[in-house]
Amino acid sequence: MSTCRMRPFQAIVLSVLIAAAGAASAQTPPRVRGTITAIDGNLLSVKSREGKDLKIELAPNATFAYMKRLGLADVKPGTALGTSAQTGPDGKIVALELHLFAAGRPVPNEGHRPWDLEPGSTMTNGMVTAMVEAGNGRELTLSYKDGAQRVVVPAHIPIVASQEGDRSLLAVGEYALFAIAPSTDGKLTATRVQITKDGVRPPQ
């Protein structure tokens, strides 16, 4: 009976792959959505929307924001905005929410990419270049560098604009969206927190 021995090079490759797999499994998510359950200095206890009890530390330079409720009347050609969306059964992109960006500034993270609000959702950040009435809502053409997307905007979805705030917005019982710094040790550190205020939740 023959014995299969691993060559030194193979052993090195295998150990590198195992280490890489371990690091990948420890990487933190880019965003956490959930309800603040306790505040202890810079350490927040959060019940995630998936039902997990998490500890999130605030970065020293963390920024804070809340949402201002807007409406379809605030959206027009020339408006810079982002939209979380899903593809409908007819192949059209259907907005789940719109968040408007500050006028006169470059569109942040311009483009179209996968998103984690819902399974299969996308995020598109761009400038409204065309708009037509569509049923009980509107259809926007959202243009960005090297591309454009046509997005159906139902009348009932949340439409908001981010307003800068400070850590006094933090409150037990409020839903928040946390932007998490990359990490390979599993630690959750928030660099930006968007918090519910006056019943207006961050919808992204």
Rosetta silent file (secondary structure, phi, psi, omega in degrees, C-alpha in Angstrom):
SEQUENCE: MSTCRMRPFQAIVLSVLIAAAGAASAQTPPRVRGTITAIDGNLLSVKSREGKDLKIELAPNATFAYMKRLGLADVKPGTALGTSAQTGPDGKIVALELHLFAAGRPVPNEGHRPWDLEPGSTMTNGMVTAMVEAGNGRELTLSYKDGAQRVVVPAHIPIVASQEGDRSLLAVGEYALFAIAPSTDGKLTATRVQITKDGVRPPQ
SCORE:     score description
SCORE:     0.000 S_00000001
   1 L     0.000  128.716 -177.197    0.000    0.000    0.000 S_00000001
   2 L   -86.320  150.795  179.057    1.491    3.337   -1.040 S_00000001
   3 L  -112.801  129.552 -179.673    1.574    6.384    1.238 S_00000001
   4 L   -90.893  116.015  179.689    0.856    9.844   -0.182 S_00000001
   5 L  -106.551  139.627 -179.684    3.174   12.403    1.353 S_00000001
   6 L   -82.040  128.821  177.589    2.657   16.125    0.971 S_00000001
   7 L   -71.369  154.759 -178.867    5.562   17.977   -0.582 S_00000001
   8 H   -54.111  -43.293 -179.143    6.862   21.080    1.248 S_00000001
   9 H   -62.262  -42.080  179.027    5.534   23.426   -1.440 S_00000001
  10 H   -63.225  -39.641 -179.988    2.078   21.811   -1.282 S_00000001
  11 H   -63.169  -40.118  179.132    2.070   22.113    2.502 S_00000001
  12 H   -64.547  -45.969  179.357    2.884   25.821    2.267 S_00000001
  13 H   -60.037  -43.760 -178.971    0.113   26.453   -0.284 S_00000001
  14 H   -63.117  -42.805 -179.188   -2.398   24.546    1.840 S_00000001
  15 H   -65.668  -37.119  177.272   -1.501   26.475    4.986 S_00000001
  16 H   -64.371  -43.055  179.543   -1.835   29.798    3.119 S_00000001
  17 H   -63.851  -41.146  179.220   -5.279   28.796    1.814 S_00000001
  18 H   -64.285  -42.554  179.284   -6.425   27.749    5.291 S_00000001
  19 H   -63.856  -41.177  179.514   -5.199   31.031    6.775 S_00000001
  20 H   -64.602  -40.264  179.334   -6.927   33.021    4.029 S_00000001
  21 H   -64.417  -39.399  178.899  -10.186   31.142    4.607 S_00000001
  22 H   -65.610  -40.879  178.785   -9.967   31.859    8.334 S_00000001
  23 H   -64.646  -41.537 -179.437   -9.339   35.562    7.726 S_00000001
  24 H   -62.755  -39.090 -177.742  -12.246   35.772    5.277 S_00000001
  25 H   -69.866  -23.721 -178.765  -14.599   34.169    7.779 S_00000001
  26 H   -89.738   -9.087 -177.598  -13.563   36.713   10.443 S_00000001
  27 L   -62.922  144.775 -177.355  -14.075   39.745    8.217 S_00000001
  28 L   -85.665  155.875  176.303  -16.738   42.152    9.362 S_00000001
  29 L   -72.044  152.513  179.908  -19.808   43.147    7.311 S_00000001
  30 L   -72.738  -20.950 -179.703  -19.641   46.582    5.665 S_00000001
  31 E  -143.200  147.478  171.031  -22.978   47.581    7.227 S_00000001
  32 E  -128.332  134.440  175.782  -25.095   46.651   10.218 S_00000001
  33 E  -117.600  131.747  179.933  -28.770   47.548   10.547 S_00000001
  34 E   177.113 -174.729 -175.557  -30.487   47.237   13.881 S_00000001
  35 E  -107.479  131.411  178.172  -31.905   48.761   17.057 S_00000001
  36 E   -70.568  125.063 -178.673  -29.736   50.252   19.796 S_00000001
  37 E  -108.710  -19.243  177.474  -30.437   48.378   23.059 S_00000001
  38 E  -162.307  151.925  178.087  -27.792   49.931   25.326 S_00000001
  39 E  -129.856  122.545  178.833  -25.148   52.671   25.313 S_00000001
  40 E  -130.728   88.907 -174.722  -22.000   52.413   27.432 S_00000001
  41 L    63.017 -120.211  179.129  -19.653   55.238   26.501 S_00000001
  42 L   -93.931    7.834  179.911  -18.414   54.453   22.993 S_00000001
  43 E  -108.945  122.654 -179.429  -19.735   50.890   23.073 S_00000001
  44 E  -108.113  137.774  168.867  -23.219   50.250   21.738 S_00000001
  45 E   -95.498  131.491 -174.430  -25.304   47.130   22.182 S_00000001
  46 E  -134.243  133.491  170.215  -27.370   46.508   19.054 S_00000001
  47 E   -94.384  109.388 -176.195  -30.041   43.988   18.153 S_00000001
  48 E   -69.022  163.090  179.585  -29.465   43.457   14.439 S_00000001
  49 L   -65.408  -18.071  175.533  -32.368   43.102   12.035 S_00000001
  50 L   -85.826   -2.390  177.121  -31.365   39.440   11.769 S_00000001
  51 L    93.467    8.452 -179.470  -31.929   39.088   15.526 S_00000001
  52 L   -88.158  144.229  173.712  -28.286   38.951   16.642 S_00000001
  53 E   -91.050  115.586 -174.001  -27.035   40.733   19.776 S_00000001
  54 E  -120.489  155.582  171.254  -23.963   42.723   18.711 S_00000001
  55 E  -112.438  124.468 -179.172  -21.436   45.052   20.307 S_00000001
  56 E  -124.214  123.546  178.511  -20.430   47.988   18.109 S_00000001
  57 E   -94.345  139.533  177.138  -17.694   50.419   19.110 S_00000001
  58 E   -81.866  129.042  175.326  -17.754   53.989   17.839 S_00000001
  59 E   -65.839  151.471  179.678  -14.599   55.022   16.008 S_00000001
  60 E   -56.765  -31.306 -179.158  -12.923   58.169   17.408 S_00000001
  61 E  -103.943   21.724 -178.371  -13.768   59.998   14.175 S_00000001
  62 E   -59.968  142.028  176.232  -17.269   58.526   13.751 S_00000001
  63 E  -110.918  160.686 -173.146  -19.828   60.800   12.113 S_00000001
  64 E  -133.922  147.916  179.819  -23.555   60.912   12.743 S_00000001
  65 E  -152.038  160.377  171.891  -26.609   61.747   10.663 S_00000001
  66 E  -133.266  168.769 -174.129  -30.393   61.581   10.676 S_00000001
  67 E  -103.218  137.646  171.751  -32.962   61.505    7.905 S_00000001
  68 E  -104.160  128.093 -178.025  -35.255   64.307    6.750 S_00000001
  69 E   -74.332  132.265  176.683  -38.450   63.100    5.079 S_00000001
  70 L  -125.439 -172.759  179.299  -39.012   64.343    1.511 S_00000001
  71 L  -141.066  177.111  179.884  -41.420   63.494   -1.307 S_00000001
  72 H   -58.909  -28.225  179.819  -41.552   62.868   -5.044 S_00000001
  73 H   -64.718  -19.059 -179.924  -42.023   66.605   -5.597 S_00000001
  74 H   -85.205   -5.416 -178.299  -38.427   67.069   -4.380 S_00000001
  75 L  -104.299  124.684 -177.923  -37.081   64.848   -7.178 S_00000001
  76 L  -153.020  167.141  176.076  -36.507   66.489  -10.552 S_00000001
  77 L   -53.619  134.126 -177.072  -33.959   66.510  -13.391 S_00000001
  78 L    97.558   -8.720  177.926  -30.608   67.574  -11.953 S_00000001
  79 L   -78.206  130.572  174.964  -31.257   65.979   -8.551 S_00000001
  80 E   -91.579  128.715 -177.906  -28.380   63.839   -7.255 S_00000001
  81 E  -155.187  167.668  172.467  -29.594   60.774   -5.425 S_00000001
  82 E  -122.662  153.726  178.837  -29.049   57.152   -4.560 S_00000001
  83 E  -143.855  127.692  166.603  -31.565   54.335   -4.637 S_00000001
  84 E   -82.304  135.230 -172.458  -31.690   50.849   -3.206 S_00000001
  85 E  -150.604  166.422  173.976  -33.709   48.808   -5.675 S_00000001
  86 E  -131.983  154.724  177.398  -34.713   45.373   -6.883 S_00000001
  87 E   -83.400  125.063 -179.767  -35.372   44.019  -10.347 S_00000001
  88 L   -78.811  174.309 -178.438  -39.076   43.457  -10.953 S_00000001
  89 L   -62.821  -21.728  178.926  -40.630   40.537  -12.854 S_00000001
  90 L   -90.682    4.792  179.257  -40.645   42.627  -16.041 S_00000001
  91 L    89.114   -6.370  179.614  -36.894   43.248  -15.753 S_00000001
  92 L   -81.889  148.524  175.737  -37.262   46.869  -14.682 S_00000001
  93 E   -80.765  126.414 -177.809  -35.401   48.215  -11.665 S_00000001
  94 E  -115.380  122.738 -175.936  -37.890   49.185   -8.942 S_00000001
  95 E   -68.892  137.660  171.200  -36.773   51.549   -6.191 S_00000001
  96 E   -94.040  -24.921  178.535  -37.144   50.502   -2.551 S_00000001
  97 E  -166.144  162.134  170.980  -36.141   53.972   -1.364 S_00000001
  98 E  -127.273  135.349  171.571  -34.538   57.212   -2.551 S_00000001
  99 E  -126.422  119.905 -174.676  -31.984   59.213   -0.592 S_00000001
 100 E   -83.953  142.047  177.941  -31.129   62.616   -2.004 S_00000001
 101 L   -96.502  162.281  179.808  -27.604   64.011   -1.866 S_00000001
 102 L   -63.122  136.751 -179.359  -26.603   67.595   -1.141 S_00000001
 103 L   -69.015  147.235  174.978  -26.886   69.829   -4.190 S_00000001
 104 L    82.137    5.086  178.854  -23.729   71.189   -5.767 S_00000001
 105 L  -117.421  155.974  176.280  -21.458   68.368   -4.588 S_00000001
 106 L   -60.330  146.687  177.964  -20.055   65.373   -6.486 S_00000001
 107 L   -69.331  122.852 -179.264  -22.227   62.254   -6.322 S_00000001
 108 L   -72.820  141.718  176.866  -20.652   59.937   -3.713 S_00000001
 109 L    48.592   47.448 -176.117  -19.790   56.375   -4.805 S_00000001
 110 L   -58.379  135.247  176.829  -21.212   57.074   -8.257 S_00000001
 111 E   134.947 -170.543 -176.265  -22.362   54.010  -10.184 S_00000001
 112 E  -127.450  129.030 -173.664  -24.454   50.842  -10.040 S_00000001
 113 E  -157.152  165.752  175.144  -23.536   47.871   -7.817 S_00000001
 114 E   -64.152  153.225 -178.556  -24.926   45.075   -5.644 S_00000001
 115 L  -140.258  165.026 -173.058  -26.377   46.097   -2.275 S_00000001
 116 L  -116.315   20.702  178.053  -27.413   44.285    0.895 S_00000001
 117 L   -66.606  -45.841  177.918  -30.724   45.897    1.850 S_00000001
 118 L  -137.836  159.888  176.585  -32.679   42.925    0.503 S_00000001
 119 L   -56.650  128.611  178.665  -31.630   39.716   -1.276 S_00000001
 120 L    77.485    8.463 -177.673  -30.655   40.579   -4.831 S_00000001
 121 L   -79.952  163.022  179.467  -30.924   44.327   -4.298 S_00000001
 122 E  -128.686  164.931  172.316  -28.727   46.950   -5.955 S_00000001
 123 E  -125.323  131.417  176.070  -27.558   50.481   -5.226 S_00000001
 124 E  -126.145  122.335  175.611  -27.417   53.160   -7.914 S_00000001
 125 E  -114.977  124.631 -179.051  -25.937   56.600   -7.220 S_00000001
 126 E  -171.706 -162.534 -178.079  -26.210   59.188   -9.934 S_00000001
 127 E  -113.321  134.708  175.889  -27.937   62.251  -11.332 S_00000001
 128 E   -69.982  118.583 -179.400  -31.555   62.370  -12.497 S_00000001
 129 E  -112.853  -11.425  175.741  -31.380   63.199  -16.205 S_00000001
 130 E  -157.993  154.208 -177.403  -34.961   62.359  -17.241 S_00000001
 131 E  -155.576  129.893  177.720  -38.267   61.751  -15.511 S_00000001
 132 E  -133.623  154.397  175.561  -41.691   60.620  -16.716 S_00000001
 133 E   -69.718  140.714 -178.954  -44.943   59.762  -14.975 S_00000001
 134 E  -146.340  100.388  179.883  -45.442   56.006  -14.556 S_00000001
 135 L    62.588 -124.752  179.954  -48.656   54.677  -13.007 S_00000001
 136 L   -97.252   19.142  178.638  -48.878   55.939   -9.429 S_00000001
 137 E  -145.628 -141.795  179.958  -45.213   56.990   -9.385 S_00000001
 138 E  -141.656  162.071  171.528  -42.465   58.012  -11.756 S_00000001
 139 E  -117.794  122.621 -178.310  -39.732   56.497  -13.870 S_00000001
 140 E  -104.541  146.335  163.997  -36.334   58.131  -13.538 S_00000001
 141 E  -100.983  117.979 -176.971  -33.278   57.904  -15.705 S_00000001
 142 E  -108.643  111.516 -173.917  -30.373   57.925  -13.282 S_00000001
 143 E  -103.499  145.632  178.446  -27.082   58.692  -15.032 S_00000001
 144 E  -148.082  174.783 -179.041  -23.559   58.189  -13.763 S_00000001
 145 L   -57.738  125.327  176.354  -20.087   57.912  -15.224 S_00000001
 146 L    70.742   18.202  178.033  -20.055   55.288  -17.980 S_00000001
 147 E   178.307  179.249  178.100  -23.711   54.327  -17.616 S_00000001
 148 E  -159.971  154.859  176.672  -27.329   54.940  -16.711 S_00000001
 149 E  -133.587  141.325  171.691  -30.275   53.052  -15.215 S_00000001
 150 E   -96.188  125.855 -171.858  -33.999   53.523  -15.633 S_00000001
 151 E  -124.568  124.020  173.991  -35.640   53.213  -12.235 S_00000001
 152 E   -80.911  128.826 -178.178  -39.360   52.898  -11.467 S_00000001
 153 E  -114.630   98.776  176.737  -40.203   54.884   -8.320 S_00000001
 154 L   -61.399  154.814 -174.968  -43.459   53.768   -6.649 S_00000001
 155 L   -70.301  -22.401 -170.375  -45.356   56.511   -4.851 S_00000001
 156 L   -93.270   -5.442 -172.029  -45.229   54.878   -1.403 S_00000001
 157 L   -74.654  157.650  176.036  -41.487   54.363   -0.913 S_00000001
 158 L   -66.635  136.978  173.435  -39.375   56.371    1.607 S_00000001
 159 E  -129.958  120.708 -172.171  -37.690   59.460    0.171 S_00000001
 160 E  -138.789  169.809  169.884  -35.200   61.147    2.474 S_00000001
 161 E  -135.811  136.425 -178.761  -32.158   63.393    2.680 S_00000001
 162 E   -75.016  135.631  177.222  -29.341   62.887    5.163 S_00000001
 163 E  -119.483  130.892 -178.555  -28.776   65.654    7.694 S_00000001
 164 E   -68.390  142.738  179.614  -25.519   65.906    9.621 S_00000001
 165 E  -143.102 -157.173  178.089  -25.768   65.524   13.382 S_00000001
 166 L  -140.386 -177.183 -172.698  -23.730   64.463   16.399 S_00000001
 167 H   -68.426  -10.373  175.709  -23.628   61.646   18.935 S_00000001
 168 H   -65.054  -14.176  176.509  -26.480   63.229   20.924 S_00000001
 169 H   -69.885  -23.735 -177.494  -28.713   61.522   18.336 S_00000001
 170 L   -62.034  131.440  179.650  -27.861   58.144   19.889 S_00000001
 171 L  -153.610  138.115  176.230  -30.777   56.782   21.878 S_00000001
 172 L   -62.047  135.122  178.936  -31.784   53.386   23.192 S_00000001
 173 L    96.629   -8.548 -178.879  -34.652   51.965   21.170 S_00000001
 174 L   -93.125  141.454  175.612  -33.804   53.755   17.932 S_00000001
 175 E   -78.534  140.994 -179.459  -33.089   51.929   14.669 S_00000001
 176 E  -144.110  158.175  173.427  -29.783   52.818   13.014 S_00000001
 177 E  -113.463  119.739 -176.628  -27.633   52.016   10.014 S_00000001
 178 E  -107.238  127.816  169.042  -23.962   51.550   10.904 S_00000001
 179 E   -88.333  123.835 -171.652  -21.088   51.774    8.414 S_00000001
 180 E  -105.530  134.154  178.081  -18.480   49.323    9.710 S_00000001
 181 L   -69.906  142.517  177.409  -14.716   49.648    9.273 S_00000001
 182 L   -58.429  141.771  179.637  -13.002   46.679    7.577 S_00000001
 183 L  -156.779  149.745  176.501  -11.521   44.229   10.067 S_00000001
 184 L  -111.062    3.239 -179.670  -10.185   40.693   10.081 S_00000001
 185 L  -106.133    5.972  177.851  -10.581   40.080   13.819 S_00000001
 186 L    84.442   -4.298 -179.669  -14.387   40.231   13.891 S_00000001
 187 L   -73.358  137.372  179.765  -14.495   43.511   15.819 S_00000001
 188 L  -101.932  114.235  178.832  -17.317   45.873   14.799 S_00000001
 189 E  -123.968  120.758 -176.777  -16.247   49.517   14.673 S_00000001
 190 E   -88.930  127.381  175.741  -18.677   52.099   13.304 S_00000001
 191 E   -97.284  -20.945  176.245  -17.276   54.975   11.258 S_00000001
 192 E  -149.093  139.106 -179.855  -20.717   56.469   10.479 S_00000001
 193 E  -128.080  122.046  173.936  -24.078   56.091   12.152 S_00000001
 194 E  -106.211  123.633 -166.191  -27.373   57.094   10.547 S_00000001
 195 E  -121.106  145.764  174.293  -30.053   57.178   13.204 S_00000001
 196 L   -65.516  135.333  174.554  -33.833   57.348   13.281 S_00000001
 197 E  -141.782  134.042 -179.801  -35.171   60.730   14.364 S_00000001
 198 L    54.781   33.264  176.655  -38.798   61.811   14.687 S_00000001
 199 L    81.651    1.580 -179.478  -39.832   58.424   13.285 S_00000001
 200 E   -98.034  110.499 -176.104  -37.853   58.804   10.042 S_00000001
 201 L   -89.330  148.722  169.235  -35.610   55.741    9.631 S_00000001
 202 L   -66.453  116.783 -171.039  -32.545   55.477    7.400 S_00000001
 203 L   -90.199   -3.103 -174.933  -34.074   53.387    4.612 S_00000001
 204 L   -74.772    0.000    0.000  -30.918   52.236    2.821 S_00000001
